[in-house]
Amino acid sequence: GKAADDLTDEDRENRDRHENHSEWEAQLLAGEERLVELNARFGPWYYVISSESFEKVRLTREDVTKEKAN
């Protein structure tokens, strides 16, 4: 390869694009590995519900706490 001082602007842009793409690929691979790990761990009991259903069962702090009796 060329020495850093001999790079054209286009060469620098291509190098930066390549580095960014390599970082993105590494993050993608890490994310996919994490996905497999989480699916193995939580897959048997994890499911998605609508926000409407969630709001019906969601408890607020006021729902689960009360004033301390003196």
N, CA, C and O atoms as a Maestro MAE file, in Angstrom:
{
 s_m_m2io_version
 :::
 2.0.0
}

f_m_ct {
 s_m_title
 :::
 protein
 m_atom[280] {
  # First column is atom index #
  i_m_mmod_type
  r_m_x_coord
  r_m_y_coord
  r_m_z_coord
  i_m_residue_number
  s_m_chain_name
  s_m_pdb_residue_name
  s_m_pdb_atom_name
  i_m_atomic_number
  :::
  1 25 0.801 -1.181 0.000 1 A "GLY " " N  " 7
  2 3 0.000 0.000 0.000 1 A "GLY " " CA " 6
  3 2 0.850 1.254 0.000 1 A "GLY " " C  " 6
  4 15 2.063 1.202 0.205 1 A "GLY " " O  " 8
  5 25 0.217 2.343 -0.225 2 A "LYS " " N  " 7
  6 3 0.893 3.639 -0.238 2 A "LYS " " CA " 6
  7 2 1.159 4.116 1.182 2 A "LYS " " C  " 6
  8 15 0.439 3.766 2.116 2 A "LYS " " O  " 8
  9 25 2.195 4.911 1.324 3 A "ALA " " N  " 7
  10 3 2.446 5.560 2.609 3 A "ALA " " CA " 6
  11 2 1.332 6.570 2.857 3 A "ALA " " C  " 6
  12 15 0.752 7.100 1.909 3 A "ALA " " O  " 8
  13 25 1.036 6.834 4.104 4 A "ALA " " N  " 7
  14 3 -0.071 7.734 4.453 4 A "ALA " " CA " 6
  15 2 0.071 9.093 3.789 4 A "ALA " " C  " 6
  16 15 -0.931 9.709 3.422 4 A "ALA " " O  " 8
  17 25 1.299 9.570 3.628 5 A "ASP " " N  " 7
  18 3 1.514 10.878 3.001 5 A "ASP " " CA " 6
  19 2 1.237 10.857 1.506 5 A "ASP " " C  " 6
  20 15 0.974 11.902 0.911 5 A "ASP " " O  " 8
  21 25 1.292 9.669 0.887 6 A "ASP " " N  " 7
  22 3 1.109 9.554 -0.559 6 A "ASP " " CA " 6
  23 2 -0.346 9.323 -0.957 6 A "ASP " " C  " 6
  24 15 -0.644 9.206 -2.145 6 A "ASP " " O  " 8
  25 25 -1.245 9.257 0.004 7 A "LEU " " N  " 7
  26 3 -2.648 8.983 -0.303 7 A "LEU " " CA " 6
  27 2 -3.334 10.216 -0.870 7 A "LEU " " C  " 6
  28 15 -3.115 11.339 -0.417 7 A "LEU " " O  " 8
  29 25 -4.168 9.976 -1.872 8 A "THR " " N  " 7
  30 3 -4.990 11.058 -2.406 8 A "THR " " CA " 6
  31 2 -6.220 11.195 -1.510 8 A "THR " " C  " 6
  32 15 -6.474 10.350 -0.652 8 A "THR " " O  " 8
  33 25 -6.970 12.261 -1.721 9 A "ASP " " N  " 7
  34 3 -8.212 12.439 -0.958 9 A "ASP " " CA " 6
  35 2 -9.145 11.254 -1.184 9 A "ASP " " C  " 6
  36 15 -9.797 10.778 -0.254 9 A "ASP " " O  " 8
  37 25 -9.203 10.782 -2.426 10 A "GLU " " N  " 7
  38 3 -10.057 9.642 -2.750 10 A "GLU " " CA " 6
  39 2 -9.574 8.389 -2.019 10 A "GLU " " C  " 6
  40 15 -10.384 7.610 -1.516 10 A "GLU " " O  " 8
  41 25 -8.252 8.196 -1.961 11 A "ASP " " N  " 7
  42 3 -7.702 7.053 -1.231 11 A "ASP " " CA " 6
  43 2 -8.083 7.122 0.247 11 A "ASP " " C  " 6
  44 15 -8.448 6.110 0.846 11 A "ASP " " O  " 8
  45 25 -7.999 8.308 0.827 12 A "ARG " " N  " 7
  46 3 -8.350 8.478 2.243 12 A "ARG " " CA " 6
  47 2 -9.837 8.188 2.475 12 A "ARG " " C  " 6
  48 15 -10.209 7.538 3.451 12 A "ARG " " O  " 8
  49 25 -10.677 8.682 1.561 13 A "GLU " " N  " 7
  50 3 -12.118 8.421 1.670 13 A "GLU " " CA " 6
  51 2 -12.392 6.927 1.592 13 A "GLU " " C  " 6
  52 15 -13.188 6.395 2.366 13 A "GLU " " O  " 8
  53 25 -11.727 6.243 0.648 14 A "ASN " " N  " 7
  54 3 -11.919 4.800 0.511 14 A "ASN " " CA " 6
  55 2 -11.430 4.057 1.751 14 A "ASN " " C  " 6
  56 15 -12.072 3.107 2.199 14 A "ASN " " O  " 8
  57 25 -10.302 4.483 2.303 15 A "ARG " " N  " 7
  58 3 -9.775 3.860 3.517 15 A "ARG " " CA " 6
  59 2 -10.762 4.050 4.671 15 A "ARG " " C  " 6
  60 15 -11.048 3.114 5.417 15 A "ARG " " O  " 8
  61 25 -11.277 5.275 4.805 16 A "ASP " " N  " 7
  62 3 -12.238 5.560 5.872 16 A "ASP " " CA " 6
  63 2 -13.519 4.748 5.695 16 A "ASP " " C  " 6
  64 15 -14.067 4.216 6.661 16 A "ASP " " O  " 8
  65 25 -13.992 4.658 4.445 17 A "ARG " " N  " 7
  66 3 -15.193 3.855 4.177 17 A "ARG " " CA " 6
  67 2 -14.950 2.395 4.550 17 A "ARG " " C  " 6
  68 15 -15.797 1.747 5.165 17 A "ARG " " O  " 8
  69 25 -13.776 1.891 4.166 18 A "HIS " " N  " 7
  70 3 -13.441 0.500 4.464 18 A "HIS " " CA " 6
  71 2 -13.379 0.274 5.975 18 A "HIS " " C  " 6
  72 15 -13.903 -0.723 6.472 18 A "HIS " " O  " 8
  73 25 -12.750 1.183 6.702 19 A "GLU " " N  " 7
  74 3 -12.664 1.057 8.161 19 A "GLU " " CA " 6
  75 2 -14.050 1.112 8.794 19 A "GLU " " C  " 6
  76 15 -14.362 0.322 9.685 19 A "GLU " " O  " 8
  77 25 -14.880 2.047 8.332 20 A "ASN " " N  " 7
  78 3 -16.246 2.157 8.865 20 A "ASN " " CA " 6
  79 2 -17.049 0.900 8.568 20 A "ASN " " C  " 6
  80 15 -17.806 0.419 9.411 20 A "ASN " " O  " 8
  81 25 -16.877 0.371 7.356 21 A "HIS " " N  " 7
  82 3 -17.600 -0.841 6.970 21 A "HIS " " CA " 6
  83 2 -17.134 -2.027 7.815 21 A "HIS " " C  " 6
  84 15 -17.947 -2.844 8.249 21 A "HIS " " O  " 8
  85 25 -15.833 -2.117 8.043 22 A "SER " " N  " 7
  86 3 -15.293 -3.203 8.867 22 A "SER " " CA " 6
  87 2 -15.827 -3.117 10.293 22 A "SER " " C  " 6
  88 15 -16.175 -4.138 10.886 22 A "SER " " O  " 8
  89 25 -15.894 -1.916 10.844 23 A "GLU " " N  " 7
  90 3 -16.454 -1.725 12.188 23 A "GLU " " CA " 6
  91 2 -17.926 -2.119 12.216 23 A "GLU " " C  " 6
  92 15 -18.387 -2.764 13.158 23 A "GLU " " O  " 8
  93 25 -18.656 -1.729 11.179 24 A "TRP " " N  " 7
  94 3 -20.076 -2.073 11.091 24 A "TRP " " CA " 6
  95 2 -20.254 -3.581 11.027 24 A "TRP " " C  " 6
  96 15 -21.122 -4.136 11.701 24 A "TRP " " O  " 8
  97 25 -19.430 -4.251 10.214 25 A "GLU " " N  " 7
  98 3 -19.524 -5.706 10.114 25 A "GLU " " CA " 6
  99 2 -19.245 -6.371 11.458 25 A "GLU " " C  " 6
  100 15 -19.921 -7.331 11.830 25 A "GLU " " O  " 8
  101 25 -18.247 -5.863 12.189 26 A "ALA " " N  " 7
  102 3 -17.919 -6.422 13.503 26 A "ALA " " CA " 6
  103 2 -19.081 -6.227 14.474 26 A "ALA " " C  " 6
  104 15 -19.405 -7.131 15.245 26 A "ALA " " O  " 8
  105 25 -19.707 -5.054 14.440 27 A "GLN " " N  " 7
  106 3 -20.859 -4.790 15.310 27 A "GLN " " CA " 6
  107 2 -22.033 -5.685 14.928 27 A "GLN " " C  " 6
  108 15 -22.749 -6.186 15.794 27 A "GLN " " O  " 8
  109 25 -22.223 -5.880 13.631 28 A "LEU " " N  " 7
  110 3 -23.300 -6.738 13.150 28 A "LEU " " CA " 6
  111 2 -23.088 -8.169 13.632 28 A "LEU " " C  " 6
  112 15 -24.021 -8.809 14.119 28 A "LEU " " O  " 8
  113 25 -21.872 -8.665 13.497 29 A "LEU " " N  " 7
  114 3 -21.560 -10.017 13.945 29 A "LEU " " CA " 6
  115 2 -21.769 -10.152 15.450 29 A "LEU " " C  " 6
  116 15 -22.341 -11.140 15.909 29 A "LEU " " O  " 8
  117 25 -21.313 -9.174 16.215 30 A "ALA " " N  " 7
  118 3 -21.501 -9.203 17.669 30 A "ALA " " CA " 6
  119 2 -22.988 -9.192 18.014 30 A "ALA " " C  " 6
  120 15 -23.424 -9.896 18.925 30 A "ALA " " O  " 8
  121 25 -23.762 -8.395 17.288 31 A "GLY " " N  " 7
  122 3 -25.203 -8.337 17.519 31 A "GLY " " CA " 6
  123 2 -25.885 -9.652 17.198 31 A "GLY " " C  " 6
  124 15 -26.787 -10.080 17.918 31 A "GLY " " O  " 8
  125 25 -25.457 -10.295 16.118 32 A "GLU " " N  " 7
  126 3 -26.043 -11.582 15.747 32 A "GLU " " CA " 6
  127 2 -25.693 -12.651 16.774 32 A "GLU " " C  " 6
  128 15 -26.524 -13.500 17.096 32 A "GLU " " O  " 8
  129 25 -24.465 -12.613 17.289 33 A "GLU " " N  " 7
  130 3 -24.074 -13.558 18.335 33 A "GLU " " CA " 6
  131 2 -24.897 -13.329 19.595 33 A "GLU " " C  " 6
  132 15 -25.320 -14.282 20.250 33 A "GLU " " O  " 8
  133 25 -25.119 -12.073 19.928 34 A "ARG " " N  " 7
  134 3 -25.931 -11.737 21.105 34 A "ARG " " CA " 6
  135 2 -27.377 -12.191 20.898 34 A "ARG " " C  " 6
  136 15 -28.024 -12.664 21.832 34 A "ARG " " O  " 8
  137 25 -27.870 -12.046 19.686 35 A "LEU " " N  " 7
  138 3 -29.222 -12.486 19.361 35 A "LEU " " CA " 6
  139 2 -29.373 -13.983 19.600 35 A "LEU " " C  " 6
  140 15 -30.356 -14.420 20.199 35 A "LEU " " O  " 8
  141 25 -28.414 -14.766 19.138 36 A "VAL " " N  " 7
  142 3 -28.461 -16.214 19.343 36 A "VAL " " CA " 6
  143 2 -28.441 -16.533 20.838 36 A "VAL " " C  " 6
  144 15 -29.199 -17.378 21.314 36 A "VAL " " O  " 8
  145 25 -27.566 -15.848 21.567 37 A "GLU " " N  " 7
  146 3 -27.454 -16.060 23.013 37 A "GLU " " CA " 6
  147 2 -28.769 -15.736 23.725 37 A "GLU " " C  " 6
  148 15 -29.238 -16.515 24.555 37 A "GLU " " O  " 8
  149 25 -29.361 -14.586 23.397 38 A "LEU " " N  " 7
  150 3 -30.608 -14.185 24.062 38 A "LEU " " CA " 6
  151 2 -31.777 -15.070 23.663 38 A "LEU " " C  " 6
  152 15 -32.638 -15.372 24.490 38 A "LEU " " O  " 8
  153 25 -31.815 -15.491 22.398 39 A "ASN " " N  " 7
  154 3 -32.884 -16.397 21.975 39 A "ASN " " CA " 6
  155 2 -32.787 -17.729 22.701 39 A "ASN " " C  " 6
  156 15 -33.806 -18.306 23.080 39 A "ASN " " O  " 8
  157 25 -31.560 -18.225 22.898 40 A "ALA " " N  " 7
  158 3 -31.382 -19.480 23.628 40 A "ALA " " CA " 6
  159 2 -31.812 -19.313 25.081 40 A "ALA " " C  " 6
  160 15 -32.385 -20.226 25.677 40 A "ALA " " O  " 8
  161 25 -31.536 -18.157 25.638 41 A "ARG " " N  " 7
  162 3 -31.833 -17.918 27.051 41 A "ARG " " CA " 6
  163 2 -33.312 -17.622 27.304 41 A "ARG " " C  " 6
  164 15 -33.916 -18.177 28.221 41 A "ARG " " O  " 8
  165 25 -33.885 -16.746 26.484 42 A "PHE " " N  " 7
  166 3 -35.240 -16.269 26.755 42 A "PHE " " CA " 6
  167 2 -36.300 -16.790 25.789 42 A "PHE " " C  " 6
  168 15 -37.493 -16.602 26.027 42 A "PHE " " O  " 8
  169 25 -35.894 -17.427 24.727 43 A "GLY " " N  " 7
  170 3 -36.822 -17.879 23.698 43 A "GLY " " CA " 6
  171 2 -38.006 -18.679 24.197 43 A "GLY " " C  " 6
  172 15 -39.127 -18.469 23.735 43 A "GLY " " O  " 8
  173 25 -37.783 -19.603 25.141 44 A "PRO " " N  " 7
  174 3 -38.906 -20.439 25.568 44 A "PRO " " CA " 6
  175 2 -40.064 -19.677 26.215 44 A "PRO " " C  " 6
  176 15 -41.195 -20.161 26.176 44 A "PRO " " O  " 8
  177 25 -39.829 -18.517 26.801 45 A "TRP " " N  " 7
  178 3 -40.922 -17.840 27.497 45 A "TRP " " CA " 6
  179 2 -41.139 -16.405 27.075 45 A "TRP " " C  " 6
  180 15 -42.036 -15.749 27.605 45 A "TRP " " O  " 8
  181 25 -40.370 -15.897 26.161 46 A "TYR " " N  " 7
  182 3 -40.480 -14.498 25.754 46 A "TYR " " CA " 6
  183 2 -41.458 -14.368 24.595 46 A "TYR " " C  " 6
  184 15 -41.377 -15.125 23.628 46 A "TYR " " O  " 8
  185 25 -42.370 -13.426 24.682 47 A "TYR " " N  " 7
  186 3 -43.245 -13.133 23.560 47 A "TYR " " CA " 6
  187 2 -43.612 -11.659 23.564 47 A "TYR " " C  " 6
  188 15 -43.438 -10.961 24.563 47 A "TYR " " O  " 8
  189 25 -44.115 -11.206 22.448 48 A "VAL " " N  " 7
  190 3 -44.424 -9.787 22.263 48 A "VAL " " CA " 6
  191 2 -45.918 -9.575 22.415 48 A "VAL " " C  " 6
  192 15 -46.729 -10.346 21.903 48 A "VAL " " O  " 8
  193 25 -46.269 -8.508 23.133 49 A "ILE " " N  " 7
  194 3 -47.674 -8.131 23.250 49 A "ILE " " CA " 6
  195 2 -47.836 -6.709 22.719 49 A "ILE " " C  " 6
  196 15 -46.866 -5.962 22.595 49 A "ILE " " O  " 8
  197 25 -49.052 -6.359 22.415 50 A "SER " " N  " 7
  198 3 -49.314 -5.011 21.911 50 A "SER " " CA " 6
  199 2 -49.168 -4.003 23.044 50 A "SER " " C  " 6
  200 15 -49.261 -4.355 24.220 50 A "SER " " O  " 8
  201 25 -48.941 -2.762 22.679 51 A "SER " " N  " 7
  202 3 -48.829 -1.718 23.702 51 A "SER " " CA " 6
  203 2 -50.160 -1.556 24.436 51 A "SER " " C  " 6
  204 15 -50.181 -1.215 25.618 51 A "SER " " O  " 8
  205 25 -51.255 -1.798 23.744 52 A "GLU " " N  " 7
  206 3 -52.573 -1.710 24.382 52 A "GLU " " CA " 6
  207 2 -52.699 -2.758 25.494 52 A "GLU " " C  " 6
  208 15 -53.179 -2.453 26.586 52 A "GLU " " O  " 8
  209 25 -52.271 -3.979 25.216 53 A "SER " " N  " 7
  210 3 -52.307 -5.032 26.236 53 A "SER " " CA " 6
  211 2 -51.381 -4.702 27.391 53 A "SER " " C  " 6
  212 15 -51.721 -4.924 28.553 53 A "SER " " O  " 8
  213 25 -50.215 -4.174 27.071 54 A "PHE " " N  " 7
  214 3 -49.253 -3.814 28.114 54 A "PHE " " CA " 6
  215 2 -49.833 -2.759 29.038 54 A "PHE " " C  " 6
  216 15 -49.701 -2.863 30.257 54 A "PHE " " O  " 8
  217 25 -50.470 -1.751 28.476 55 A "GLU " " N  " 7
  218 3 -51.035 -0.673 29.296 55 A "GLU " " CA " 6
  219 2 -52.127 -1.200 30.228 55 A "GLU " " C  " 6
  220 15 -52.336 -0.648 31.308 55 A "GLU " " O  " 8
  221 25 -52.822 -2.260 29.822 56 A "LYS " " N  " 7
  222 3 -53.873 -2.822 30.670 56 A "LYS " " CA " 6
  223 2 -53.299 -3.517 31.899 56 A "LYS " " C  " 6
  224 15 -53.925 -3.507 32.959 56 A "LYS " " O  " 8
  225 25 -52.120 -4.118 31.776 57 A "VAL " " N  " 7
  226 3 -51.555 -4.880 32.892 57 A "VAL " " CA " 6
  227 2 -50.426 -4.150 33.612 57 A "VAL " " C  " 6
  228 15 -49.969 -4.605 34.660 57 A "VAL " " O  " 8
  229 25 -49.982 -3.051 33.075 58 A "ARG " " N  " 7
  230 3 -48.856 -2.309 33.644 58 A "ARG " " CA " 6
  231 2 -49.238 -1.681 34.978 58 A "ARG " " C  " 6
  232 15 -50.286 -1.049 35.101 58 A "ARG " " O  " 8
  233 25 -48.379 -1.863 35.968 59 A "LEU " " N  " 7
  234 3 -48.587 -1.259 37.276 59 A "LEU " " CA " 6
  235 2 -47.687 -0.039 37.420 59 A "LEU " " C  " 6
  236 15 -46.527 -0.057 37.009 59 A "LEU " " O  " 8
  237 25 -48.234 1.014 38.007 60 A "THR " " N  " 7
  238 3 -47.445 2.216 38.264 60 A "THR " " CA " 6
  239 2 -46.889 2.139 39.680 60 A "THR " " C  " 6
  240 15 -47.258 1.251 40.448 60 A "THR " " O  " 8
  241 25 -46.023 3.047 40.016 61 A "ARG " " N  " 7
  242 3 -45.471 3.104 41.372 61 A "ARG " " CA " 6
  243 2 -46.601 3.266 42.392 61 A "ARG " " C  " 6
  244 15 -46.566 2.652 43.458 61 A "ARG " " O  " 8
  245 25 -47.591 4.083 42.072 62 A "GLU " " N  " 7
  246 3 -48.713 4.297 42.988 62 A "GLU " " CA " 6
  247 2 -49.522 3.014 43.190 62 A "GLU " " C  " 6
  248 15 -50.093 2.798 44.259 62 A "GLU " " O  " 8
  249 25 -49.570 2.167 42.164 63 A "ASP " " N  " 7
  250 3 -50.308 0.913 42.276 63 A "ASP " " CA " 6
  251 2 -49.651 -0.059 43.256 63 A "ASP " " C  " 6
  252 15 -50.342 -0.862 43.885 63 A "ASP " " O  " 8
  253 25 -48.347 0.004 43.390 64 A "VAL " " N  " 7
  254 3 -47.638 -0.994 44.196 64 A "VAL " " CA " 6
  255 2 -47.077 -0.445 45.507 64 A "VAL " " C  " 6
  256 15 -46.418 -1.174 46.249 64 A "VAL " " O  " 8
  257 25 -47.330 0.833 45.800 65 A "THR " " N  " 7
  258 3 -46.857 1.409 47.060 65 A "THR " " CA " 6
  259 2 -48.020 2.067 47.787 65 A "THR " " C  " 6
  260 15 -49.046 2.392 47.190 65 A "THR " " O  " 8
  261 25 -47.840 2.253 49.075 66 A "LYS " " N  " 7
  262 3 -48.844 2.978 49.846 66 A "LYS " " CA " 6
  263 2 -48.125 3.798 50.904 66 A "LYS " " C  " 6
  264 15 -46.954 3.561 51.199 66 A "LYS " " O  " 8
  265 25 -48.833 4.759 51.470 67 A "GLU " " N  " 7
  266 3 -48.273 5.607 52.514 67 A "GLU " " CA " 6
  267 2 -47.920 4.750 53.721 67 A "GLU " " C  " 6
  268 15 -48.650 3.826 54.080 67 A "GLU " " O  " 8
  269 25 -46.801 5.068 54.332 68 A "LYS " " N  " 7
  270 3 -46.370 4.363 55.529 68 A "LYS " " CA " 6
  271 2 -47.269 4.768 56.698 68 A "LYS " " C  " 6
  272 15 -47.487 5.955 56.943 68 A "LYS " " O  " 8
  273 25 -47.790 3.766 57.419 69 A "ALA " " N  " 7
  274 3 -48.653 4.037 58.579 69 A "ALA " " CA " 6
  275 2 -47.794 4.460 59.760 69 A "ALA " " C  " 6
  276 15 -46.714 3.911 59.978 69 A "ALA " " O  " 8
  277 25 -48.281 5.448 60.529 70 A "ASN " " N  " 7
  278 3 -47.533 5.931 61.707 70 A "ASN " " CA " 6
  279 2 -47.860 5.140 62.929 70 A "ASN " " C  " 6
  280 15 -47.322 5.413 64.002 70 A "ASN " " O  " 8
  :::
 }
 m_bond[279] {
  # First column is bond index #
  i_m_from
  i_m_to
  i_m_order
  :::
  1 1 2 1
  2 2 3 1
  3 3 4 2
  4 3 5 1
  5 5 6 1
  6 6 7 1
  7 7 8 2
  8 7 9 1
  9 9 10 1
  10 10 11 1
  11 11 12 2
  12 11 13 1
  13 13 14 1
  14 14 15 1
  15 15 16 2
  16 15 17 1
  17 17 18 1
  18 18 19 1
  19 19 20 2
  20 19 21 1
  21 21 22 1
  22 22 23 1
  23 23 24 2
  24 23 25 1
  25 25 26 1
  26 26 27 1
  27 27 28 2
  28 27 29 1
  29 29 30 1
  30 30 31 1
  31 31 32 2
  32 31 33 1
  33 33 34 1
  34 34 35 1
  35 35 36 2
  36 35 37 1
  37 37 38 1
  38 38 39 1
  39 39 40 2
  40 39 41 1
  41 41 42 1
  42 42 43 1
  43 43 44 2
  44 43 45 1
  45 45 46 1
  46 46 47 1
  47 47 48 2
  48 47 49 1
  49 49 50 1
  50 50 51 1
  51 51 52 2
  52 51 53 1
  53 53 54 1
  54 54 55 1
  55 55 56 2
  56 55 57 1
  57 57 58 1
  58 58 59 1
  59 59 60 2
  60 59 61 1
  61 61 62 1
  62 62 63 1
  63 63 64 2
  64 63 65 1
  65 65 66 1
  66 66 67 1
  67 67 68 2
  68 67 69 1
  69 69 70 1
  70 70 71 1
  71 71 72 2
  72 71 73 1
  73 73 74 1
  74 74 75 1
  75 75 76 2
  76 75 77 1
  77 77 78 1
  78 78 79 1
  79 79 80 2
  80 79 81 1
  81 81 82 1
  82 82 83 1
  83 83 84 2
  84 83 85 1
  85 85 86 1
  86 86 87 1
  87 87 88 2
  88 87 89 1
  89 89 90 1
  90 90 91 1
  91 91 92 2
  92 91 93 1
  93 93 94 1
  94 94 95 1
  95 95 96 2
  96 95 97 1
  97 97 98 1
  98 98 99 1
  99 99 100 2
  100 99 101 1
  101 101 102 1
  102 102 103 1
  103 103 104 2
  104 103 105 1
  105 105 106 1
  106 106 107 1
  107 107 108 2
  108 107 109 1
  109 109 110 1
  110 110 111 1
  111 111 112 2
  112 111 113 1
  113 113 114 1
  114 114 115 1
  115 115 116 2
  116 115 117 1
  117 117 118 1
  118 118 119 1
  119 119 120 2
  120 119 121 1
  121 121 122 1
  122 122 123 1
  123 123 124 2
  124 123 125 1
  125 125 126 1
  126 126 127 1
  127 127 128 2
  128 127 129 1
  129 129 130 1
  130 130 131 1
  131 131 132 2
  132 131 133 1
  133 133 134 1
  134 134 135 1
  135 135 136 2
  136 135 137 1
  137 137 138 1
  138 138 139 1
  139 139 140 2
  140 139 141 1
  141 141 142 1
  142 142 143 1
  143 143 144 2
  144 143 145 1
  145 145 146 1
  146 146 147 1
  147 147 148 2
  148 147 149 1
  149 149 150 1
  150 150 151 1
  151 151 152 2
  152 151 153 1
  153 153 154 1
  154 154 155 1
  155 155 156 2
  156 155 157 1
  157 157 158 1
  158 158 159 1
  159 159 160 2
  160 159 161 1
  161 161 162 1
  162 162 163 1
  163 163 164 2
  164 163 165 1
  165 165 166 1
  166 166 167 1
  167 167 168 2
  168 167 169 1
  169 169 170 1
  170 170 171 1
  171 171 172 2
  172 171 173 1
  173 173 174 1
  174 174 175 1
  175 175 176 2
  176 175 177 1
  177 177 178 1
  178 178 179 1
  179 179 180 2
  180 179 181 1
  181 181 182 1
  182 182 183 1
  183 183 184 2
  184 183 185 1
  185 185 186 1
  186 186 187 1
  187 187 188 2
  188 187 189 1
  189 189 190 1
  190 190 191 1
  191 191 192 2
  192 191 193 1
  193 193 194 1
  194 194 195 1
  195 195 196 2
  196 195 197 1
  197 197 198 1
  198 198 199 1
  199 199 200 2
  200 199 201 1
  201 201 202 1
  202 202 203 1
  203 203 204 2
  204 203 205 1
  205 205 206 1
  206 206 207 1
  207 207 208 2
  208 207 209 1
  209 209 210 1
  210 210 211 1
  211 211 212 2
  212 211 213 1
  213 213 214 1
  214 214 215 1
  215 215 216 2
  216 215 217 1
  217 217 218 1
  218 218 219 1
  219 219 220 2
  220 219 221 1
  221 221 222 1
  222 222 223 1
  223 223 224 2
  224 223 225 1
  225 225 226 1
  226 226 227 1
  227 227 228 2
  228 227 229 1
  229 229 230 1
  230 230 231 1
  231 231 232 2
  232 231 233 1
  233 233 234 1
  234 234 235 1
  235 235 236 2
  236 235 237 1
  237 237 238 1
  238 238 239 1
  239 239 240 2
  240 239 241 1
  241 241 242 1
  242 242 243 1
  243 243 244 2
  244 243 245 1
  245 245 246 1
  246 246 247 1
  247 247 248 2
  248 247 249 1
  249 249 250 1
  250 250 251 1
  251 251 252 2
  252 251 253 1
  253 253 254 1
  254 254 255 1
  255 255 256 2
  256 255 257 1
  257 257 258 1
  258 258 259 1
  259 259 260 2
  260 259 261 1
  261 261 262 1
  262 262 263 1
  263 263 264 2
  264 263 265 1
  265 265 266 1
  266 266 267 1
  267 267 268 2
  268 267 269 1
  269 269 270 1
  270 270 271 1
  271 271 272 2
  272 271 273 1
  273 273 274 1
  274 274 275 1
  275 275 276 2
  276 275 277 1
  277 277 278 1
  278 278 279 1
  279 279 280 2
  :::
 }
}
